[in-house]
């Protein structure tokens, strides 16, 4: 909850309590994982208004994240090899390597941006086809070709859904008790809860609660600039001949 820590102020015994709540259904947090509550100023009342917000502030692009399931997807290895070989760069070895990794990352992002919609469309078509065959089987026995088509479709659906579960497990950053258990509902809930906890709904800036994206970004930047500020503007250099140095050949 942003704004204030408490929602009720008792003037008689000078105590603060967190009394006010929102009543929601069990599926509310799954439908609105970015929900937040803000306690407004007290003013003249002993209860401060609480505001429920389901909108999500846009802080820009999310950082690049590599998913282990990509290693099992068709075409990924080929994309990496082609990107690694066709890169052209220059500069110092460390800068060259960093630029090569950035180029590889961008190529992987392009591949995933094209592959993910195709994968989703394929999964929907397969499920639709299997459902049609199941409905047809209720009236007439399926032919040998239809049974084979249904079996291959179900096998492919299982493969695609297992890859999706692997992504959910990695997003949740937990190890399920049984590796073969595909409890997607559990992982969806865990990931949504993790997103809600990590999302910055607002910050106290200059003593007041602020939800403006630009103000929050500026405050975060200022915090880390101070955190990692160089305390020694001019570090001492070791010029003594008594120090041993590594042999360049080693």
C-alpha positions as CSV (number, residue, x, y, z in Angstrom):
1,X,0.0,0.0,0.0
2,X,1.3,3.4,-1.0
3,X,0.7,6.8,0.5
4,X,0.3,6.0,4.2
5,X,1.1,2.9,6.3
6,X,-2.2,3.2,8.2
7,X,-5.8,4.0,7.3
8,X,-7.3,4.9,10.7
9,X,-6.2,7.5,13.2
10,X,-7.7,7.4,16.7
11,X,-7.5,10.8,18.3
12,X,-8.6,9.6,21.7
13,X,-5.7,7.2,22.4
14,X,-3.4,8.6,19.6
15,X,-3.1,5.3,17.8
16,X,-2.9,4.4,14.2
17,X,-4.4,1.2,12.7
18,X,-4.7,-0.5,9.3
19,X,-8.4,-1.2,9.3
20,X,-9.8,-0.4,5.8
21,X,-9.8,-3.2,3.3
22,X,-11.0,-4.1,-0.2
23,X,-13.1,-7.2,-0.6
24,X,-12.3,-9.1,-3.9
25,X,-12.9,-12.5,-5.3
26,X,-10.4,-15.3,-5.5
27,X,-9.6,-14.7,-9.2
28,X,-9.1,-11.0,-8.8
29,X,-5.3,-11.0,-8.4
30,X,-4.9,-13.4,-11.3
31,X,-7.0,-11.1,-13.6
32,X,-5.3,-7.9,-12.3
33,X,-1.7,-8.8,-11.2
34,X,-0.6,-5.2,-11.3
35,X,-3.2,-3.9,-8.8
36,X,-2.1,-1.5,-6.2
37,X,-3.7,0.3,-3.2
38,X,-2.9,3.9,-2.3
39,X,-3.9,5.6,1.0
40,X,-4.9,9.2,0.3
41,X,-4.3,12.1,2.8
42,X,-6.3,12.1,6.0
43,X,-7.6,15.7,5.9
44,X,-10.5,16.1,8.4
45,X,-11.5,12.5,8.8
46,X,-10.2,9.8,11.1
47,X,-10.2,7.4,8.1
48,X,-8.1,8.1,5.0
49,X,-9.6,7.1,1.7
50,X,-8.0,4.1,0.0
51,X,-7.8,4.0,-3.8
52,X,-7.7,0.8,-5.8
53,X,-5.8,1.0,-9.1
54,X,-5.5,-1.7,-11.7
55,X,-3.6,0.3,-14.3
56,X,0.1,-0.5,-14.8
57,X,2.7,2.3,-15.2
58,X,4.8,1.9,-18.3
59,X,8.5,2.2,-17.4
60,X,9.7,1.2,-20.8
61,X,11.0,-2.0,-22.3
62,X,11.6,-4.9,-20.1
63,X,15.2,-6.3,-19.8
64,X,16.3,-9.1,-22.1
65,X,15.8,-12.5,-20.5
66,X,17.1,-15.8,-21.9
67,X,14.8,-18.8,-21.4
68,X,16.2,-22.3,-21.2
69,X,13.3,-23.7,-23.2
70,X,14.7,-21.8,-26.3
71,X,17.5,-24.4,-26.5
72,X,14.8,-27.1,-27.2
73,X,13.0,-25.1,-29.9
74,X,13.6,-25.7,-33.6
75,X,15.7,-23.1,-35.3
76,X,17.3,-21.6,-32.3
77,X,20.7,-23.2,-32.7
78,X,20.8,-22.1,-36.4
79,X,19.9,-18.5,-35.5
80,X,22.8,-18.3,-33.0
81,X,25.3,-19.8,-35.4
82,X,24.3,-17.4,-38.2
83,X,24.3,-14.4,-36.0
84,X,27.7,-15.3,-34.5
85,X,29.3,-15.8,-37.9
86,X,27.9,-12.8,-39.8
87,X,28.8,-10.1,-37.1
88,X,31.2,-7.5,-38.3
89,X,32.9,-5.2,-35.8
90,X,36.0,-3.4,-34.7
91,X,37.7,-1.9,-31.6
92,X,39.3,-3.3,-28.5
93,X,38.7,-7.0,-27.8
94,X,36.4,-6.4,-24.8
95,X,34.4,-3.8,-26.7
96,X,34.3,-6.1,-29.8
97,X,33.0,-9.0,-27.7
98,X,30.4,-6.8,-26.0
99,X,29.1,-5.5,-29.3
100,X,29.0,-9.1,-30.6
101,X,26.8,-10.2,-27.7
102,X,24.5,-7.2,-28.2
103,X,24.1,-8.2,-31.9
104,X,23.4,-11.8,-30.9
105,X,20.8,-10.6,-28.4
106,X,19.0,-8.5,-31.0
107,X,19.0,-11.4,-33.4
108,X,17.5,-13.7,-30.8
109,X,14.9,-11.2,-29.9
110,X,13.9,-10.9,-33.6
111,X,13.7,-14.7,-33.9
112,X,11.5,-14.9,-30.8
113,X,9.3,-12.1,-31.9
114,X,8.5,-14.1,-35.1
115,X,8.6,-17.6,-33.6
116,X,6.2,-17.0,-30.6
117,X,3.2,-15.8,-32.6
118,X,3.7,-18.8,-35.0
119,X,3.9,-21.1,-32.0
120,X,0.7,-19.7,-30.4
121,X,-1.2,-19.9,-33.7
122,X,0.0,-23.5,-34.3
123,X,-1.2,-24.5,-30.8
124,X,-4.6,-23.0,-31.3
125,X,-5.0,-24.7,-34.7
126,X,-4.0,-28.1,-33.3
127,X,-6.4,-27.8,-30.4
128,X,-9.2,-26.8,-32.7
129,X,-8.4,-29.8,-35.1
130,X,-8.3,-32.3,-32.2
131,X,-11.6,-31.0,-30.9
132,X,-13.2,-31.4,-34.4
133,X,-12.0,-35.0,-34.6
134,X,-13.3,-35.7,-31.1
135,X,-16.7,-34.3,-32.0
136,X,-16.7,-36.3,-35.2
137,X,-15.8,-39.5,-33.3
138,X,-19.0,-39.2,-31.3
139,X,-21.1,-39.9,-34.4
140,X,-18.8,-42.1,-36.6
141,X,-15.6,-44.1,-35.9
142,X,-12.5,-42.3,-37.1
143,X,-10.5,-43.6,-40.0
144,X,-6.9,-44.8,-39.7
145,X,-5.6,-41.5,-41.1
146,X,-7.8,-39.4,-38.8
147,X,-6.6,-41.4,-35.7
148,X,-3.0,-40.9,-36.8
149,X,-3.6,-37.1,-37.3
150,X,-5.2,-36.9,-33.9
151,X,-2.3,-38.7,-32.2
152,X,0.3,-36.5,-33.8
153,X,-1.7,-33.4,-32.9
154,X,-2.0,-34.4,-29.3
155,X,1.7,-35.2,-29.2
156,X,2.6,-31.7,-30.6
157,X,0.2,-30.0,-28.1
158,X,1.9,-31.7,-25.2
159,X,5.3,-30.6,-26.5
160,X,4.3,-27.0,-26.9
161,X,2.6,-26.8,-23.5
162,X,5.6,-28.3,-21.8
163,X,7.8,-25.6,-23.3
164,X,5.4,-23.0,-22.0
165,X,5.5,-24.6,-18.5
166,X,9.3,-24.5,-18.5
167,X,9.1,-20.7,-19.2
168,X,6.7,-20.3,-16.3
169,X,9.0,-22.3,-14.0
170,X,11.9,-20.0,-14.9
171,X,9.8,-16.9,-14.4
172,X,8.7,-18.1,-11.0
173,X,12.4,-18.9,-10.1
174,X,11.3,-21.9,-8.1
175,X,11.9,-25.7,-8.4
176,X,8.8,-27.7,-8.3
177,X,8.8,-30.8,-6.1
178,X,8.2,-33.1,-9.0
179,X,9.9,-32.1,-12.2
180,X,7.2,-33.7,-14.4
181,X,4.3,-31.9,-12.7
182,X,2.8,-29.3,-15.1
183,X,0.7,-27.3,-12.6
184,X,0.4,-24.3,-14.8
185,X,-2.2,-22.6,-12.6
186,X,0.2,-22.7,-9.7
187,X,3.0,-21.2,-11.7
188,X,0.8,-18.5,-13.2
189,X,-0.3,-17.4,-9.8
190,X,3.2,-17.4,-8.5
191,X,4.5,-15.4,-11.4
192,X,1.7,-12.9,-11.2
193,X,2.3,-12.5,-7.4
194,X,6.0,-12.0,-8.1
195,X,5.3,-9.4,-10.7
196,X,3.0,-7.5,-8.4
197,X,5.7,-7.4,-5.6
198,X,8.5,-6.3,-7.9
199,X,6.5,-3.7,-9.7
200,X,7.0,-0.1,-8.5
201,X,3.6,1.4,-8.0
202,X,5.0,4.6,-6.5
203,X,7.7,6.2,-4.4
204,X,7.8,8.7,-1.6
205,X,9.6,11.7,-3.1
206,X,10.3,14.8,-1.0
207,X,8.0,13.4,1.7
208,X,4.9,12.8,-0.5
209,X,3.7,9.7,-2.4
210,X,4.4,10.1,-6.1
211,X,3.1,7.8,-9.0
212,X,4.5,9.8,-11.9
213,X,6.7,7.6,-14.1
214,X,9.1,10.3,-15.0
215,X,9.5,11.4,-11.4
216,X,10.1,7.8,-10.3
217,X,12.7,7.2,-13.0
218,X,14.5,10.3,-12.0
219,X,14.5,9.4,-8.3
220,X,15.8,5.9,-9.1
221,X,18.5,7.2,-11.4
222,X,19.6,9.7,-8.7
223,X,19.7,7.0,-6.0
224,X,22.0,4.7,-8.0
225,X,24.2,7.6,-9.1
226,X,24.8,8.4,-5.5
227,X,25.2,4.7,-4.6
228,X,27.9,4.1,-7.2
229,X,29.6,7.4,-7.1
230,X,33.4,7.3,-7.2
231,X,34.7,8.2,-3.7
232,X,38.3,8.4,-4.9
233,X,38.4,10.8,-7.9
234,X,42.0,10.0,-8.4
235,X,43.1,6.5,-7.3
236,X,46.7,5.9,-6.4
237,X,48.9,4.1,-9.0
238,X,51.3,1.4,-8.1
239,X,54.6,2.4,-9.5
240,X,56.9,0.5,-7.2
241,X,59.4,-1.9,-8.9
242,X,59.0,-4.3,-6.0
243,X,55.7,-5.6,-7.2
244,X,55.8,-8.7,-9.4
245,X,54.0,-8.6,-12.7
246,X,52.5,-11.4,-14.8
247,X,54.4,-12.7,-17.8
248,X,52.6,-11.6,-21.0
249,X,53.1,-15.1,-22.4
250,X,51.1,-16.7,-19.5
